[in-house]
Amino acid sequence: MLERLSPQGNFKPEIPGYKGRIYHFGEKQIPIHLDEHKWEFETENGTREIPIVSIWNYKNHQKIAEAIVSGKKIAMYMWGTFGTGYLLNFPEWQKKESDEAKVLREKLKIGRPKDQSFPVLIHPDDEWMFWDFDQLHENLQHLRDAENRYKLRSSGPVHLIVPRKKFNPYLDESLLWPLDNTFCDYYMPHPGWENVIKILRKKVKHAIFAGGSLNIHAKDPVYTTNNLYSKILEIPEWSETVDMVVICEISESTQTFRGQTQIRLAQKDSDGISEEVRRGSMPTERWSREQKISVKNAAEGVKEASSLWPYTDQSNREVDIKIQGGMTLMKNFDRYDAKKILKAA
């Protein structure tokens, strides 16, 4: 199926087996699935149902938040690929040599080595608990302000590798990047997920959402909802472990189909220039220009995120157009269509 897609194709996301109501959004008539659907899979313990909901029916947000709070493992569409993760929430922060993210390695991101960590989703208001601002370069000290940290994500999806506090809290070793004084976090300029996160922040304290792209280690991630259904059928660990699927029809319809860019922020005693660690969906050049933060190639070299499209100048421009177009569509939906769906749903 993926091989038949093209950047110019009029691709419309679908949920295999779905027979519920659909709201058609925008000029491209993007199908927003209003009703919850359930996939059934046969496991060693019998038939198992996995609910699938759309992030764009805002009536689902409470349900999604409650699932995350209760420790459910979520498959979630993250701009160009499916990601996965769950909430690491505990009365006290993790002690040394614990591995809170064990299930991620053994059941979801199967085969991922222990020396390769997981990115964590943290709201910019909460990053002060984790970031060691004293270890950031003097040119980046403005990031002590939460509003400025939020702006870092305004250009599009990006993973930031930053120095972490050694104490209060102690980050589980599975989250260090890679087992040094840094870790990788992300946040999304995504109105639907931001609303879910607002609900979450009222329910839990001292918690982070850890995960990453949904893939077996060193294999391609899942790019579409159709593809996810096929993969869950093929991989017993996924059918036994995934508790909920949250789709994003707007992002999937743009056909971005590429992982996220990773940038390491400059630390104290460096030349003050941040580094591109992984090339991804959003061009680092645009991020650097809009954020007014200089970026160079990482000394160890620049990796390339998984991508359905080749890393050519033309494809990179097209992918960036998809990212920016998708952000505009999301904002328009949140502003004009979300309330219509709430009434209809």
Secondary structure, 3 states (H helix, E strand, C coil): CHHHCCCCCCCCCCCCCCCCCEEEECCCCEEEECCCEEEEEEECCEEEEEEEEECCCHHHHHHHHHHHHCCCCEEEEECCEEEEEEEEECCCCCCCCCCCCHHHHHHHCCCCCCCCCCCEECCHHHHHHCECHHHECHHHHHHHCHHHHHHCCCCCCEEEEEEECCCCCCCCHHHECCCCCEEEEEECCCHHHHHHHHHHHHHCCCEEEEEEECCCCCCCCCCCHHHHHHHHHHCHHHHHHCCEEEECHHHHHCCCCECCEEEECCECCCCCCEEEEEECCCCHHHHHHHHCCCEEECCCCCEECCECCCCCHHHHHHHHHHHHHHHHHHHHHHHHHHHHHHHHC
